[in-house]
Amino acid sequence: ATHPSDMAVALAALDARVEVYGTEGARSLPVADFHRLPGAHPERDTELLPGELITGVLLPAAPAGLPSAYRKARDRASYAFALASLAAVVRVTDGVVDHAGIAFGALAHRPWRARRAEQALLGAAPTTAAFEHAVDLELSAAEPLRDNAYKLPLARSLALDVLTRLTVAART
């Protein structure tokens, strides 16, 4: 099953961390790594150890005006899980992307931090071609199932739209 949380996708793109406390003391881990893939323990959804509790969620300080966005596509207008979603934060300085945080939702068992796409965008001019290259590079790693392959073009479209909207001011 795909992960249904909208908030976890946004928090992953923003580099948020989950603080936990348990018998071994306190620790912190990135939201992007907090949710588990099923693997050998499909009954465990998170990386919480037995007896641990979440004590906080920390967002790193962001510069004022840092553009960010979240978009999702769904079947109906209210209370529906996303068919695909995307959260992104992108900063353009001197005509090139110098910060990118991107996460897809509803494509995997946990929010999918788009590290390949982020790396591809760093140092690139915010152009349609750069966005297409970065998103296609990221989604090339996807292994869709027969009944959900439609999500990839949907996620691609969301990503291209969000990245374009976030950087329109920097391109004019």
C-alpha positions in Angstrom: 0.0 0.0 0.0 1.1 3.5 -0.6 1.7 5.9 2.3 -1.4 8.2 2.7 0.0 11.1 4.7 0.0 14.6 3.1 1.9 16.1 6.0 4.7 13.6 6.0 5.4 14.4 2.3 5.7 18.1 3.1 7.8 17.5 6.2 10.2 15.3 4.2 10.7 18.0 1.5 11.4 20.5 4.3 14.1 18.4 5.9 12.1 18.0 9.1 13.3 15.6 11.8 11.3 13.5 14.3 12.5 13.6 17.9 11.9 10.4 19.9 12.6 9.3 23.4 12.8 5.8 24.8 14.7 3.5 27.2 18.0 4.2 25.3 17.5 8.0 25.6 16.7 10.6 23.0 17.4 10.5 19.3 16.4 12.3 16.1 15.8 11.0 12.6 14.8 12.6 9.3 11.1 12.4 8.5 12.1 11.0 5.1 13.6 8.0 7.0 11.0 7.7 9.8 8.6 5.5 7.8 9.7 2.0 7.0 9.5 -0.1 3.9 7.7 -3.4 4.7 10.7 -5.7 4.3 11.0 -8.4 6.9 8.7 -6.7 9.3 5.5 -5.5 7.5 3.8 -5.0 10.8 6.1 -2.0 11.6 5.3 1.2 9.9 8.0 3.4 11.4 11.6 3.2 12.7 10.4 3.7 16.3 12.0 1.1 18.6 9.9 -0.7 21.2 9.0 1.7 24.0 9.9 4.9 22.1 7.6 7.9 21.9 7.6 10.8 19.5 8.4 13.9 21.5 8.6 16.5 18.7 9.0 17.3 15.1 11.6 19.9 14.2 11.7 22.0 11.1 15.0 23.7 10.2 14.8 27.5 10.1 14.2 28.7 6.5 15.0 32.1 5.1 12.0 34.4 4.8 10.3 34.1 1.5 11.7 30.7 0.6 9.2 29.4 -1.9 7.5 26.1 -1.2 4.4 24.3 -2.3 2.3 21.1 -2.0 0.0 19.7 -4.6 -2.0 16.5 -4.8 -4.2 14.8 -7.3 -7.1 12.8 -6.0 -10.3 11.2 -7.1 -12.7 13.6 -5.5 -12.7 17.0 -3.9 -12.9 16.1 -0.3 -11.3 13.6 2.1 -9.7 11.4 -0.5 -6.2 10.0 -0.3 -3.8 11.3 -2.9 -3.4 9.4 -6.1 0.0 11.3 -6.3 1.3 14.3 -4.5 4.4 16.4 -4.4 6.0 18.8 -1.9 8.8 21.1 -3.0 10.9 23.9 -1.8 13.2 25.5 -4.3 15.5 28.6 -4.1 17.1 30.3 -7.1 20.0 32.6 -6.6 21.8 34.4 -9.4 19.9 32.4 -12.0 20.6 28.9 -10.8 18.9 26.5 -8.3 21.0 26.5 -5.1 18.5 24.7 -2.8 16.0 22.0 -3.6 13.9 19.8 -1.4 11.4 17.5 -3.2 9.2 14.7 -2.0 6.6 12.6 -3.7 3.6 11.1 -1.9 1.3 8.2 -2.7 3.9 6.5 -4.9 5.6 4.2 -2.3 5.2 2.8 1.3 6.7 6.0 2.7 7.2 9.6 1.4 9.7 9.4 -1.4 12.4 12.0 -1.0 13.5 12.8 -4.6 17.3 13.0 -4.0 18.3 12.3 -7.6 16.0 15.2 -8.8 17.3 17.5 -6.1 21.0 16.8 -7.1 20.2 17.2 -10.8 18.7 20.7 -10.1 21.5 22.1 -8.0 23.5 24.5 -10.1 21.0 24.3 -13.0 19.0 27.2 -14.5 15.3 26.9 -13.6 14.2 25.8 -17.1 11.5 23.4 -18.3 14.3 21.2 -19.7 16.1 21.1 -16.4 12.9 20.2 -14.5 12.0 17.5 -17.0 15.5 16.0 -16.8 15.5 16.0 -13.0 12.0 14.6 -12.6 12.5 11.9 -15.3 15.8 10.9 -13.6 14.0 10.5 -10.3 11.0 8.6 -11.6 13.2 6.3 -13.7 13.9 4.5 -10.4 10.2 3.7 -9.9 8.9 0.1 -10.2 5.2 0.6 -10.6 2.8 -2.3 -10.2 0.4 -3.2 -13.0 -2.6 -1.3 -11.5 -0.8 1.9 -10.5 1.5 2.7 -13.4 -0.8 5.6 -14.2 0.7 7.4 -11.1 4.0 8.0 -12.7 2.8 10.4 -15.4 0.5 12.0 -12.9 3.4 12.5 -10.5 5.6 13.9 -13.3 2.9 16.4 -14.2 2.5 17.5 -10.6 6.3 17.9 -10.2 6.8 19.9 -13.4 3.9 22.2 -12.5 5.0 22.8 -8.9 8.7 23.4 -9.9 7.6 25.8 -12.7 5.3 27.8 -10.3 7.9 28.0 -7.6 10.5 29.4 -9.8 8.5 31.7 -12.1 9.6 34.9 -10.3 13.2 33.9 -10.7 12.8 33.3 -14.4 11.2 36.7 -15.3 
